[in-house]
Protein backbone atom coordinates (compact mmCIF):
# COMPACT_ATOMS: atom_id res chain seq x y z
CA UNK A 1 0.00 0.00 0.00
CA UNK A 2 1.27 3.51 -0.90
CA UNK A 3 0.83 5.90 2.03
CA UNK A 4 -1.03 9.20 1.62
CA UNK A 5 1.14 12.27 2.08
CA UNK A 6 0.06 15.83 2.89
CA UNK A 7 1.98 18.96 3.89
CA UNK A 8 0.46 20.95 6.75
CA UNK A 9 1.39 22.76 9.96
CA UNK A 10 1.27 20.54 13.05
CA UNK A 11 1.54 21.37 16.78
CA UNK A 12 5.18 20.95 17.81
CA UNK A 13 4.13 19.47 21.16
CA UNK A 14 2.46 16.57 19.35
CA UNK A 15 5.61 15.59 17.44
CA UNK A 16 7.15 12.63 19.28
CA UNK A 17 10.30 10.58 18.79
CA UNK A 18 10.04 6.79 18.98
CA UNK A 19 12.99 4.41 19.27
CA UNK A 20 11.71 2.23 16.42
CA UNK A 21 12.16 5.13 14.00
CA UNK A 22 15.70 6.05 15.09
CA UNK A 23 18.41 4.60 12.87
CA UNK A 24 21.60 6.44 13.78
CA UNK A 25 24.19 4.96 16.10
CA UNK A 26 25.23 8.44 17.25
CA UNK A 27 22.04 10.35 17.85
CA UNK A 28 23.05 13.99 17.91
CA UNK A 29 25.52 16.23 16.09
CA UNK A 30 25.47 19.29 18.33
CA UNK A 31 27.30 21.51 15.85
CA UNK A 32 24.74 20.60 13.20
CA UNK A 33 21.91 21.47 15.62
CA UNK A 34 23.47 24.87 16.40
CA UNK A 35 23.81 25.65 12.71
CA UNK A 36 20.21 24.66 12.03
CA UNK A 37 18.95 26.71 14.98
CA UNK A 38 20.74 29.79 13.67
CA UNK A 39 19.25 29.23 10.22
CA UNK A 40 15.73 28.72 11.62
CA UNK A 41 15.98 31.95 13.61
CA UNK A 42 17.01 33.83 10.48
CA UNK A 43 14.73 32.26 7.85
CA UNK A 44 12.31 29.90 9.56
CA UNK A 45 12.09 26.14 9.02
CA UNK A 46 12.57 25.83 5.26
CA UNK A 47 12.63 22.01 5.13
CA UNK A 48 9.50 20.53 6.77
CA UNK A 49 9.71 17.68 9.25
CA UNK A 50 8.60 14.28 8.03
CA UNK A 51 6.08 12.76 10.44
CA UNK A 52 3.64 9.87 10.58
CA UNK A 53 0.05 10.36 11.67
CA UNK A 54 0.29 7.44 14.06
CA UNK A 55 -2.25 4.63 13.92
CA UNK A 56 -2.86 2.17 16.71
CA UNK A 57 -3.14 -1.55 16.14
CA UNK A 58 -6.87 -1.05 15.60
CA UNK A 59 -6.16 1.34 12.72
CA UNK A 60 -7.45 4.35 14.63
CA UNK A 61 -5.46 7.60 14.80
CA UNK A 62 -3.73 8.24 18.13
CA UNK A 63 -3.48 12.00 17.62
CA UNK A 64 0.31 11.93 17.72
CA UNK A 65 2.76 12.71 14.93
CA UNK A 66 5.75 10.36 15.07
CA UNK A 67 8.97 11.84 13.69
CA UNK A 68 10.27 9.95 10.66
CA UNK A 69 12.97 12.36 9.50
CA UNK A 70 14.31 15.63 10.85
CA UNK A 71 15.65 14.75 14.30
CA UNK A 72 18.30 17.48 14.17
CA UNK A 73 15.75 19.99 12.89
CA UNK A 74 13.40 19.07 15.74
CA UNK A 75 16.19 19.49 18.33
CA UNK A 76 17.08 22.84 16.77
CA UNK A 77 13.44 24.00 16.96
CA UNK A 78 13.24 23.04 20.62
CA UNK A 79 16.55 24.77 21.42
CA UNK A 80 15.52 28.27 20.39
CA UNK A 81 13.68 30.57 22.78
CA UNK A 82 11.08 31.64 20.24
CA UNK A 83 10.03 28.08 19.34
CA UNK A 84 6.88 28.21 17.17
CA UNK A 85 3.76 26.37 18.32
CA UNK A 86 3.03 25.15 14.79
CA UNK A 87 5.68 23.78 12.42
CA UNK A 88 5.50 22.74 8.75
CA UNK A 89 5.51 18.98 8.29
CA UNK A 90 5.02 16.41 5.58
CA UNK A 91 2.51 14.01 7.10
CA UNK A 92 2.50 10.36 6.08
CA UNK A 93 -0.79 8.53 6.54
CA UNK A 94 -0.75 4.75 6.58
CA UNK A 95 0.21 1.88 8.84
CA UNK A 96 3.45 1.36 10.78
CA UNK A 97 5.02 -0.61 7.95
CA UNK A 98 4.39 2.23 5.49
CA UNK A 99 5.81 4.74 7.96
CA UNK A 100 8.97 2.74 8.63
CA UNK A 101 9.72 2.33 4.93
CA UNK A 102 9.26 6.05 4.35
CA UNK A 103 11.45 6.92 7.33
CA UNK A 104 14.31 4.72 6.13
CA UNK A 105 14.13 6.11 2.60
CA UNK A 106 14.25 9.67 3.93
CA UNK A 107 17.22 9.00 6.20
CA UNK A 108 19.30 7.39 3.46
CA UNK A 109 18.91 10.62 1.45
CA UNK A 110 19.38 13.03 4.38
CA UNK A 111 22.08 15.70 4.51
CA UNK A 112 23.59 13.46 7.20
CA UNK A 113 22.98 10.12 5.42
CA UNK A 114 22.98 6.86 7.32
CA UNK A 115 26.25 4.97 7.55
CA UNK A 116 26.60 1.52 6.01
CA UNK A 117 25.99 -0.17 9.36
CA UNK A 118 22.96 2.00 10.08
CA UNK A 119 21.44 1.17 6.67
CA UNK A 120 21.88 -2.54 7.32
CA UNK A 121 20.21 -2.19 10.73
CA UNK A 122 17.37 -0.26 9.07
CA UNK A 123 16.86 -3.09 6.57
CA UNK A 124 16.87 -5.59 9.43
CA UNK A 125 14.11 -3.61 11.18
CA UNK A 126 11.99 -3.81 8.05
CA UNK A 127 12.54 -7.55 7.74
CA UNK A 128 11.61 -8.07 11.40
CA UNK A 129 8.33 -6.14 11.20
CA UNK A 130 5.33 -8.31 12.13
CA UNK A 131 2.57 -8.93 9.64
CA UNK A 132 2.83 -9.39 5.89
CA UNK A 133 6.42 -9.57 4.65
CA UNK A 134 7.70 -6.59 2.69
CA UNK A 135 9.00 -7.63 -0.75
CA UNK A 136 12.78 -7.99 -1.01
CA UNK A 137 12.97 -5.27 -3.66
CA UNK A 138 11.18 -2.74 -1.43
CA UNK A 139 13.42 -3.44 1.57
CA UNK A 140 16.56 -3.25 -0.55
CA UNK A 141 15.51 0.01 -2.21
CA UNK A 142 14.33 1.66 1.01
CA UNK A 143 17.50 0.93 2.99
CA UNK A 144 20.02 1.01 0.17
CA UNK A 145 21.25 -2.58 0.59
CA UNK A 146 21.50 -5.54 -1.77
CA UNK A 147 18.87 -8.19 -2.44
CA UNK A 148 21.19 -10.94 -1.18
CA UNK A 149 21.52 -9.15 2.16
CA UNK A 150 17.74 -9.03 2.55
CA UNK A 151 17.47 -12.72 1.63
CA UNK A 152 20.02 -13.60 4.33
CA UNK A 153 18.12 -11.50 6.83
CA UNK A 154 14.88 -13.34 6.08
CA UNK A 155 16.61 -16.67 6.56
CA UNK A 156 18.18 -15.47 9.80
CA UNK A 157 14.84 -14.24 11.13
CA UNK A 158 13.34 -17.68 10.49
CA UNK A 159 16.19 -19.23 12.48
CA UNK A 160 15.69 -16.82 15.38
CA UNK A 161 11.96 -17.54 15.46
CA UNK A 162 12.58 -21.30 15.38
CA UNK A 163 14.92 -21.02 18.38
CA UNK A 164 12.64 -18.67 20.31
CA UNK A 165 14.98 -15.68 20.18
CA UNK A 166 13.86 -12.08 19.82
CA UNK A 167 15.83 -9.83 17.43
CA UNK A 168 17.74 -7.01 19.11
CA UNK A 169 17.43 -4.74 16.08
CA UNK A 170 21.20 -4.78 15.52
CA UNK A 171 22.12 -6.94 12.53
CA UNK A 172 25.74 -7.31 13.64
CA UNK A 173 24.42 -8.93 16.82
CA UNK A 174 21.51 -10.92 15.40
CA UNK A 175 23.23 -12.27 12.29
CA UNK A 176 25.29 -14.86 14.16
CA UNK A 177 24.99 -17.22 17.07
CA UNK A 178 26.97 -15.55 19.84
CA UNK A 179 29.71 -17.33 21.65
CA UNK A 180 28.87 -18.16 25.25
CA UNK A 181 31.13 -15.49 26.64
CA UNK A 182 29.62 -12.90 24.26
CA UNK A 183 26.12 -13.81 25.37
CA UNK A 184 27.07 -13.08 28.97
CA UNK A 185 28.63 -9.73 28.13
CA UNK A 186 26.57 -6.56 28.46
CA UNK A 187 26.01 -4.76 25.13
CA UNK A 188 28.22 -1.70 24.63
CA UNK A 189 26.92 1.82 24.82
CA UNK A 190 27.50 3.88 21.67
CA UNK A 191 30.21 6.03 23.26
CA UNK A 192 31.98 2.98 24.70
CA UNK A 193 31.91 1.32 21.28
CA UNK A 194 33.28 4.44 19.57
CA UNK A 195 36.18 4.65 22.01
CA UNK A 196 37.02 0.97 21.51
CA UNK A 197 36.98 1.38 17.72
CA UNK A 198 39.29 4.38 18.05
CA UNK A 199 41.64 2.54 20.40
CA UNK A 200 41.95 -0.50 18.14
CA UNK A 201 42.31 1.70 15.05
CA UNK A 202 45.15 3.68 16.60
CA UNK A 203 46.91 0.46 17.62
CA UNK A 204 46.64 -0.96 14.09
CA UNK A 205 47.90 2.28 12.57
CA UNK A 206 50.87 2.37 14.94
CA UNK A 207 51.70 -1.30 14.30
CA UNK A 208 51.59 -1.04 10.51
CA UNK A 209 52.97 2.43 10.11
CA UNK A 210 52.85 4.16 6.74
CA UNK A 211 55.22 1.98 4.69
CA UNK A 212 53.10 -1.19 4.28
CA UNK A 213 50.15 0.74 2.87
CA UNK A 214 52.25 1.76 -0.12
CA UNK A 215 51.97 -1.87 -1.27
CA UNK A 216 48.45 -3.31 -1.03
CA UNK A 217 49.66 -6.90 -1.30
CA UNK A 218 52.02 -6.53 1.66
CA UNK A 219 49.31 -4.85 3.70
CA UNK A 220 46.78 -7.55 2.78
CA UNK A 221 49.17 -10.40 3.55
CA UNK A 222 50.02 -8.79 6.89
CA UNK A 223 46.36 -8.63 7.86
CA UNK A 224 45.76 -12.24 6.78
CA UNK A 225 48.79 -13.33 8.79
CA UNK A 226 47.51 -11.46 11.86
CA UNK A 227 43.81 -12.32 11.62
CA UNK A 228 43.56 -15.51 9.58
CA UNK A 229 42.10 -15.89 6.08
CA UNK A 230 38.44 -16.17 7.10
CA UNK A 231 38.31 -13.20 9.43
CA UNK A 232 40.38 -10.99 7.12
CA UNK A 233 38.08 -11.82 4.20
CA UNK A 234 35.00 -11.08 6.31
CA UNK A 235 36.38 -7.69 7.38
CA UNK A 236 37.40 -6.86 3.82
CA UNK A 237 33.93 -7.72 2.54
CA UNK A 238 32.31 -5.53 5.20
CA UNK A 239 34.57 -2.57 4.29
CA UNK A 240 33.86 -2.95 0.58
CA UNK A 241 30.13 -3.24 1.21
CA UNK A 242 29.70 -6.82 -0.02
CA UNK A 243 29.21 -8.19 3.53
CA UNK A 244 30.39 -11.65 2.53
CA UNK A 245 32.15 -13.26 -0.36
CA UNK A 246 29.13 -14.79 -2.07
CA UNK A 247 26.57 -11.98 -1.98
CA UNK A 248 26.08 -8.28 -2.44
CA UNK A 249 25.47 -5.66 0.23
C-alpha positions as CSV (number, residue, x, y, z in Angstrom):
1,X,0.0,0.0,0.0
2,X,1.3,3.5,-0.9
3,X,0.8,5.9,2.0
4,X,-1.0,9.2,1.6
5,X,1.1,12.3,2.1
6,X,0.1,15.8,2.9
7,X,2.0,19.0,3.9
8,X,0.5,20.9,6.8
9,X,1.4,22.8,10.0
10,X,1.3,20.5,13.1
11,X,1.5,21.4,16.8
12,X,5.2,21.0,17.8
13,X,4.1,19.5,21.2
14,X,2.5,16.6,19.3
15,X,5.6,15.6,17.4
16,X,7.1,12.6,19.3
17,X,10.3,10.6,18.8
18,X,10.0,6.8,19.0
19,X,13.0,4.4,19.3
20,X,11.7,2.2,16.4
21,X,12.2,5.1,14.0
22,X,15.7,6.0,15.1
23,X,18.4,4.6,12.9
24,X,21.6,6.4,13.8
25,X,24.2,5.0,16.1
26,X,25.2,8.4,17.2
27,X,22.0,10.3,17.8
28,X,23.1,14.0,17.9
29,X,25.5,16.2,16.1
30,X,25.5,19.3,18.3
31,X,27.3,21.5,15.9
32,X,24.7,20.6,13.2
33,X,21.9,21.5,15.6
34,X,23.5,24.9,16.4
35,X,23.8,25.7,12.7
36,X,20.2,24.7,12.0
37,X,19.0,26.7,15.0
38,X,20.7,29.8,13.7
39,X,19.3,29.2,10.2
40,X,15.7,28.7,11.6
41,X,16.0,32.0,13.6
42,X,17.0,33.8,10.5
43,X,14.7,32.3,7.8
44,X,12.3,29.9,9.6
45,X,12.1,26.1,9.0
46,X,12.6,25.8,5.3
47,X,12.6,22.0,5.1
48,X,9.5,20.5,6.8
49,X,9.7,17.7,9.3
50,X,8.6,14.3,8.0
51,X,6.1,12.8,10.4
52,X,3.6,9.9,10.6
53,X,0.0,10.4,11.7
54,X,0.3,7.4,14.1
55,X,-2.2,4.6,13.9
56,X,-2.9,2.2,16.7
57,X,-3.1,-1.6,16.1
58,X,-6.9,-1.0,15.6
59,X,-6.2,1.3,12.7
60,X,-7.5,4.4,14.6
61,X,-5.5,7.6,14.8
62,X,-3.7,8.2,18.1
63,X,-3.5,12.0,17.6
64,X,0.3,11.9,17.7
65,X,2.8,12.7,14.9
66,X,5.8,10.4,15.1
67,X,9.0,11.8,13.7
68,X,10.3,9.9,10.7
69,X,13.0,12.4,9.5
70,X,14.3,15.6,10.8
71,X,15.6,14.7,14.3
72,X,18.3,17.5,14.2
73,X,15.7,20.0,12.9
74,X,13.4,19.1,15.7
75,X,16.2,19.5,18.3
76,X,17.1,22.8,16.8
77,X,13.4,24.0,17.0
78,X,13.2,23.0,20.6
79,X,16.6,24.8,21.4
80,X,15.5,28.3,20.4
81,X,13.7,30.6,22.8
82,X,11.1,31.6,20.2
83,X,10.0,28.1,19.3
84,X,6.9,28.2,17.2
85,X,3.8,26.4,18.3
86,X,3.0,25.1,14.8
87,X,5.7,23.8,12.4
88,X,5.5,22.7,8.8
89,X,5.5,19.0,8.3
90,X,5.0,16.4,5.6
91,X,2.5,14.0,7.1
92,X,2.5,10.4,6.1
93,X,-0.8,8.5,6.5
94,X,-0.8,4.7,6.6
95,X,0.2,1.9,8.8
96,X,3.5,1.4,10.8
97,X,5.0,-0.6,8.0
98,X,4.4,2.2,5.5
99,X,5.8,4.7,8.0
100,X,9.0,2.7,8.6
101,X,9.7,2.3,4.9
102,X,9.3,6.1,4.3
103,X,11.5,6.9,7.3
104,X,14.3,4.7,6.1
105,X,14.1,6.1,2.6
106,X,14.2,9.7,3.9
107,X,17.2,9.0,6.2
108,X,19.3,7.4,3.5
109,X,18.9,10.6,1.5
110,X,19.4,13.0,4.4
111,X,22.1,15.7,4.5
112,X,23.6,13.5,7.2
113,X,23.0,10.1,5.4
114,X,23.0,6.9,7.3
115,X,26.2,5.0,7.5
116,X,26.6,1.5,6.0
117,X,26.0,-0.2,9.4
118,X,23.0,2.0,10.1
119,X,21.4,1.2,6.7
120,X,21.9,-2.5,7.3
121,X,20.2,-2.2,10.7
122,X,17.4,-0.3,9.1
123,X,16.9,-3.1,6.6
124,X,16.9,-5.6,9.4
125,X,14.1,-3.6,11.2
126,X,12.0,-3.8,8.0
127,X,12.5,-7.6,7.7
128,X,11.6,-8.1,11.4
129,X,8.3,-6.1,11.2
130,X,5.3,-8.3,12.1
131,X,2.6,-8.9,9.6
132,X,2.8,-9.4,5.9
133,X,6.4,-9.6,4.6
134,X,7.7,-6.6,2.7
135,X,9.0,-7.6,-0.8
136,X,12.8,-8.0,-1.0
137,X,13.0,-5.3,-3.7
138,X,11.2,-2.7,-1.4
139,X,13.4,-3.4,1.6
140,X,16.6,-3.2,-0.5
141,X,15.5,0.0,-2.2
142,X,14.3,1.7,1.0
143,X,17.5,0.9,3.0
144,X,20.0,1.0,0.2
145,X,21.3,-2.6,0.6
146,X,21.5,-5.5,-1.8
147,X,18.9,-8.2,-2.4
148,X,21.2,-10.9,-1.2
149,X,21.5,-9.2,2.2
150,X,17.7,-9.0,2.5
151,X,17.5,-12.7,1.6
152,X,20.0,-13.6,4.3
153,X,18.1,-11.5,6.8
154,X,14.9,-13.3,6.1
155,X,16.6,-16.7,6.6
156,X,18.2,-15.5,9.8
157,X,14.8,-14.2,11.1
158,X,13.3,-17.7,10.5
159,X,16.2,-19.2,12.5
160,X,15.7,-16.8,15.4
161,X,12.0,-17.5,15.5
162,X,12.6,-21.3,15.4
163,X,14.9,-21.0,18.4
164,X,12.6,-18.7,20.3
165,X,15.0,-15.7,20.2
166,X,13.9,-12.1,19.8
167,X,15.8,-9.8,17.4
168,X,17.7,-7.0,19.1
169,X,17.4,-4.7,16.1
170,X,21.2,-4.8,15.5
171,X,22.1,-6.9,12.5
172,X,25.7,-7.3,13.6
173,X,24.4,-8.9,16.8
174,X,21.5,-10.9,15.4
175,X,23.2,-12.3,12.3
176,X,25.3,-14.9,14.2
177,X,25.0,-17.2,17.1
178,X,27.0,-15.5,19.8
179,X,29.7,-17.3,21.7
180,X,28.9,-18.2,25.2
181,X,31.1,-15.5,26.6
182,X,29.6,-12.9,24.3
183,X,26.1,-13.8,25.4
184,X,27.1,-13.1,29.0
185,X,28.6,-9.7,28.1
186,X,26.6,-6.6,28.5
187,X,26.0,-4.8,25.1
188,X,28.2,-1.7,24.6
189,X,26.9,1.8,24.8
190,X,27.5,3.9,21.7
191,X,30.2,6.0,23.3
192,X,32.0,3.0,24.7
193,X,31.9,1.3,21.3
194,X,33.3,4.4,19.6
195,X,36.2,4.6,22.0
196,X,37.0,1.0,21.5
197,X,37.0,1.4,17.7
198,X,39.3,4.4,18.1
199,X,41.6,2.5,20.4
200,X,41.9,-0.5,18.1
201,X,42.3,1.7,15.1
202,X,45.1,3.7,16.6
203,X,46.9,0.5,17.6
204,X,46.6,-1.0,14.1
205,X,47.9,2.3,12.6
206,X,50.9,2.4,14.9
207,X,51.7,-1.3,14.3
208,X,51.6,-1.0,10.5
209,X,53.0,2.4,10.1
210,X,52.9,4.2,6.7
211,X,55.2,2.0,4.7
212,X,53.1,-1.2,4.3
213,X,50.2,0.7,2.9
214,X,52.3,1.8,-0.1
215,X,52.0,-1.9,-1.3
216,X,48.5,-3.3,-1.0
217,X,49.7,-6.9,-1.3
218,X,52.0,-6.5,1.7
219,X,49.3,-4.8,3.7
220,X,46.8,-7.5,2.8
221,X,49.2,-10.4,3.5
222,X,50.0,-8.8,6.9
223,X,46.4,-8.6,7.9
224,X,45.8,-12.2,6.8
225,X,48.8,-13.3,8.8
226,X,47.5,-11.5,11.9
227,X,43.8,-12.3,11.6
228,X,43.6,-15.5,9.6
229,X,42.1,-15.9,6.1
230,X,38.4,-16.2,7.1
231,X,38.3,-13.2,9.4
232,X,40.4,-11.0,7.1
233,X,38.1,-11.8,4.2
234,X,35.0,-11.1,6.3
235,X,36.4,-7.7,7.4
236,X,37.4,-6.9,3.8
237,X,33.9,-7.7,2.5
238,X,32.3,-5.5,5.2
239,X,34.6,-2.6,4.3
240,X,33.9,-3.0,0.6
241,X,30.1,-3.2,1.2
242,X,29.7,-6.8,0.0
243,X,29.2,-8.2,3.5
244,X,30.4,-11.6,2.5
245,X,32.2,-13.3,-0.4
246,X,29.1,-14.8,-2.1
247,X,26.6,-12.0,-2.0
248,X,26.1,-8.3,-2.4
249,X,25.5,-5.7,0.2
